[in-house]
């Protein structure tokens, strides 16, 4: 007798009882989690100029320190993704934030290249699984048909983190020295961990609570990972991560050294761009929901949206170095670095459509781990290009052209490959009314 698909099995299970108040409390905690996550990521870039001046660092050395954040980032995301099938999200997120606090401490004792790198490596290892595991934790509280808005809000926490971090961290650096920013972030991470331990719990849509239905189905990982949807989602994540890693590592320094902005003006520009990304994120949910309500398949509603966003941002990335007027240049920079924001929640949504819930955490970890590999390359490569070019401006231009080319290639591939409805049918996960579109 042929095995039933997950969709057929799930018809015989009572839906988990929802707790909306608890779900939105968890939502708020995870948004705060992402705010802290991105503030931690941003602090080195925001303090780049004073750190480079104090420690007399070359652009290549600073780029190496920035890239060191990603030395263990991807492998940590992969490993924790598999661990998440056995350990609760409550414990995983708690351990991560405790490690974030610890990672900020070495430079408070002695500020050298080794201590900066040690802190960034530990921070990267602890933050590698953060986005995927917090999304996995969030999905345990919302059914598939109600995940668009929570996904956008979760990633919105990232944009909000940069929006808040830029002015606050810059104020701390200017007023109390760059070490003060590290100390404050350590305290904030520790406080979040304490609150999470009290209120954080796994939700009713955890696969352990749905063992008889789709939560109990398992497929070979090779079969899942080689679907066009997962490969395309990784590609869109890769293109977005290239821009994101450049924005954290080099955009503040670019504003300060190439556009002659003050520290405050640079922070304001970064906050405005983060706000632009946040607006896009909040617009994603109703846009995707509206398309799906009209019968548009996931390929075009969420797959094409993320792919086109990466392509448009790539075009802006290649164009802005050649624009002299500061206003239009800033608009293009905002599009290049903020326009990829909508790709991040959507690549999780498209991936989730072709993965059984029991394996979702592991696959999210793989997608995040591979998709964020640009962080290991882009910051150091940019520093090397700046040091070896005839002028810093020429080095930046080359780096941005390389970034634009990578983003365009990733976006085009994702557009062609992402087909969640078709791949779900091929994997035996069931077919919705849109599956043949």
Buried (B, 14 or more C-beta within 10 A) or exposed (E): EEEBBBBEBBEEBEEBEBBEEBBBBBBEBBBBBBBBBBBBBBBBBBBBBBBBEEBEBEBBBBBBBBBBBBBBBBBBBBBBBBBBBEEBBBBBBBBBBBBBBBBBBBBBEEBEBEBBBBBBBBBBBBBBBBBBBBBBBBBBBBEEEBBBBBBBBBBBBBBBBBBBBBBBBBBBBBEEBBBBBBBBBBEBBBBBBEEBBEEBBBBBBBBBBBEEBBBBBEBEBEEBBEBBBBBBBBBBBBBBBBBBBBBBBBBBBBBBBBBEBEBEBBBBBBBBBBBBBBEBBBEBBEBBBEBBEEEBBBBBBBBBBBBBBBBBBBBBBBBBBEBEEEEEBBBBBBBBBBBBBBBBBBBBBBBBBBBBBBBBBBBBBBBBBBBBBBBBBBBBBBBBBBBEBEEBBBBBBBBBBBBBBBBBBBBBBBBEBBBBBBBBBBBBBBBBEBBEB
